Amino acid sequence: MRKFFKILGGWSICLGIISSTFFTSCVTVDTRKITYFQSADTLPYQVLPPITPQVTRIQPDDILAVTVSSLSEESNVVFNFPNINALSTTVFPAAAGGGAMTGRQPLGYLVDSTGAIEMPLVGKVKVLGLNLAQAGDSIKLRLLNYLKEPTVNVRYLNHKFTVIGEVNRPAVINLLDDHTSLPEALGMVGDLTIYGLRKNVMLIRTEKDKREVVRIDLTSRDFFNSPYYYLRNNDVIYVDVSKGKVTFTDQRVQQLQLIPIFTGIATTIVVILNLLK
C-alpha cells in the first residue's frame, strides 16, 4: 500500500509539472515594437515641419449638413429641418456578440448631379467644387435676402473612414472635415491591441478611379511628415495581426485539448483510491 502511495505521489508531481508547463507561459514584449513615433533624436523638444491636409471639394452625391443661425428662430427651424429630421437606419456594432440596433441618421442636403443643393425659399445653390467654408459663404449670401445677420456652418454627413483589424473597437466613423489624422482615428477605436503590427499598418485609399495601398510604420516619427497623415473620405485602415497572437492562440487550443486527458487521469486515480478503501 505504501508503495502504491509513493507511485501515486510521483504521478501527482509529474502531473503538476506537466500542467504548469502547458498552462503557464512567459512572454517577453519588445517595447520597440509597440512604442509609437520613435526617433534616434533624443532632444526633449523638436519643431516639426508644417503639413497641410488636402482640401476636399464638394462633389455630386455628397450629403451636407447646413446649419443656419440667425435672429429669427422660426426661420432657423425651416432651414435646419433636413438636419433635424432623420431616417431610421440599422447599425451593426463591431463588438462580438452584439445584435442589430436602430439608429437615426440625418437626411441633410443632397448635392445633385448638377452640383447644387436645394434649400427652402432660397432654391438651388451651386456648391460644386467648393470647400466647406466657401459653400457656407455662398449660402450665406443667398440667405441675406431672407434673414438678418445669418451664420452658416456646412459639414459632410456621408464622408467616412473605416478602421478594422487588430484594434479594440473596429468601426466606420464619420469624417467631418479634412483635419482628422490617422493617430486620431486610432484613438477613436480604442487604439491597437497589443498584437497589432504598428510597423505595418495598411491604408487603402480610393479617389475616383485611382486606388492606393500604403504601408505605414507608426513606430517611426517620420510618419509626421507623411502625405497620409491626414485621412480622406472612404479611407480604410487595416491593422495586421502579429505572429505572437497566432502562436498564443495555438497554445491555448492545445491546452484545451489536454484538459480531457488530465481529467481522465484524475478520475482514474480517484476510482483506484475508492477501490482500495
N, C-alpha and C positions, 0 to 999 in steps of 0.2 A: 504493500500500500504506500509506504514512504517513497519507494522508487517511482511509483506512478505519479505522486505529487511533485517529485523533483522533475520528472519529464514534463508534467503539466506546467510547472513554473518556467521551465525552459521555453516551452511553446509560448507562454504568455509574454516572456521577454522578446522573443522573436517577432510575435505579432505586434508588440509595441514599437519595435524598431521599424518594421515594415510600414506600419501605419504612419509613424512620424515622417518617414521618407516620402511617402506618397501624398500625404495630406498637408504637408508644410513645405514651403519653398522660400528661398531667399532671393530677392530681386534687387539688383543694383541699377539705379537710374542714373544715366549720364545727363547731368543738368545742361550740358551744351546742346543737347538735342531738343530741349523743351524751353530754353530761355529765348525770349524774343529780342530782336534788334540788337544783336551783339556787334561789337566793334573792337578792333585792335587798339583804337584810340581810347586811352583811359582818362582823358581830360574830364573834369567834373562839369564843364559847361561847353556846349558846342552849338554854333549857329548853322542851321541847315539852309541850303539854297531854297528860294521860294518855288512853289509848284502850284500851278493854277489848273483847276478842273476844266475840261472841255465843256463849253456851254451847249446845252441841249436846246434844239429848236423845235417848236411845235409842228406836229405833222398830222395829216388826216388820221382819223380813228383814235386820236388821243382823247382822253376824258379829263376835263378840267374842273376843279372846284374854284368857283369865282365867288369870293366873299365880299359883299358890298356893305359899307358902313357910312351912314350919313345922319343928319339931324332929324330925318323923318323915319321913325320906327316902322310905320306902315309900309313905306316903300322898300325898306330893307328886307322885310319879310317876303315881298313879291320877288325881288331879285335873288334872294338866297334860298328860295323854295327848293330848287333842284339839289342844293347841298344838304338840306334838312330831310326831304323826302327820300325814301330808301326802298330798295328791293330786298326781299328775303333771299339769302343765299345759304348754301350748305358748305361748312368748313370742316375738313377732316384734320384733327390735331395730329402732330407728329409723335406725341408721346405714345409709347407702346400700350396697347390695351384700351386706348381712347376710342370712343364712339363718335358718330357724327353729331355736330351741334349746329344750331341755327344761328346765323349772324345777320347783320344789317349792313349793307353796302350802299353808300350814297350814289345817286344817279349821276349828278354832275352835268356838265355841258359837253356834248359830243362834238368834236371837230369833224365837220362833214367833208365830203370828197373835194369840195372847192377850197377848203382851208378856213372855213368860217364857223362861228358858233351863233346860235340864235337865242337872244335874250328878250325877256318881256319888255314891251314898249320900245326898246332900242332897235329891235330887229337883228339882222345879221351883222356880225362884227368880224372882219377879216383878221385872223391871228396866225395864218400860215407863215412859217419861217421866223416868227418872233420868239424871243426868250420870254420867260415868265414875267420879268419886270416890264418889258416892252408891251406885252399883252395887257398887263394891268394898266399901263399908261394910256393905251389905245381905248380900252373900255371906259376908263375914267373920262376921257374927252367926250365920248358919246353920252355919258351919264350927266354931264354938266347941264344938258338941256332939260333934265328932269329933276335932278337933286342938287341941293346946296352943299358944297364942300364935301363931295363924296371921297372915300378912300376905297381902293380896290386891292385885294390880295388874290393872287392866282397860284394854284398848286395842281400838280398832276395827281389823278386818282388811280390811274391804271398802270403807272410805271412801277416796276417791282424788281426785286432780285431774289435769288434762291440760294440757300446755304444747306448743303447736305453732306453726309459722310460722318466722320468721327468728331462731331460736335455734340454738345449736351442737349440742345433743343433744335433740331433741323426745322427750317421754316421757310415760307415765302413771305417777304416783307415789302411793304410799300416803300418806294423810293420817291421821296417828296421833292428833292431838288438835286443839284449837281455836287453837293458838298458832303455826301456820305462816303466815308473812307472804308477800305477793307478792314482795318482794325476795329472800327466802329461796328461794322456788320457782324464781325465775330463776337463782339461784346453783346450784341442784341440776342444772339443764340446761346449765350452762356459759355462762350469760349470753347476751344478744342478740348477733347478729353485727353487724358494722359497718354493715350495710344494714338493720337492724331499726329501725322507726319508734318511737322512745322517747316521742314526743309523742302517740301514738295506739295504745296497747295496748288490745285488746278483752278484756273479761272477760264471759263468759257464765255466768250463774248460774241454776240450776233448783231450786226448792223447792216440793214438792208440785205444784200446778197453775200456779204462778207462774214465769214466765221473764223474766229481765232481761238486757239487753245494755248494758254500761257502757264508756265510753271513758275511758281513764286516761292522764294525762300524767306520765310518770316523770321528766321533766326539772324538774318543779316540786316544791319542798319542801312545798307544800300537801298533797301526797299522804299525808304522815304523819298527817293528820287525817281521811283518807277512811274511810268505813264499809266500804270494800272493801280495806282494808289487810291484813286477815287473810282467809285463804281458808276456804271452806266445802266440804262434801262435793259432789262432782261438778262443781266449778268447771272451766271451760275457759278457758285463757288463750291468746289468739291474737295473735301479733306480726306486723304487716303489713310488707311489703317496701317500701323506698324506691324512688323513680324512678331513683336512681343505679345500683342493681343492674340494673334493666331496660335502661338505656342502656349500661352496661358490657357486659352480655351480648350486646346487639345489635351492638356494635362488634366483639366477639370473633367473632361469627358472620360479619360482613362480612369481617374479616381472614382468617378461614379460607377464605372463598370466593375470596380473591385469591391464595392460595398456589399453586393450579394455574396461574394466569396468569403469576406470576413464574417458576415452574418451567419453563413453556413457553418464556418469553423466554430464560432462562438456557440451556436445551437448544439453542435455535436458534443462540445465539451460539457455543456450543461446536462445533456442527456446521459453522458457517461457518469458524471458525478451523481446524478439521481439513481442510476442503476447500482452504484457502489454503496449507497446508503444502507 
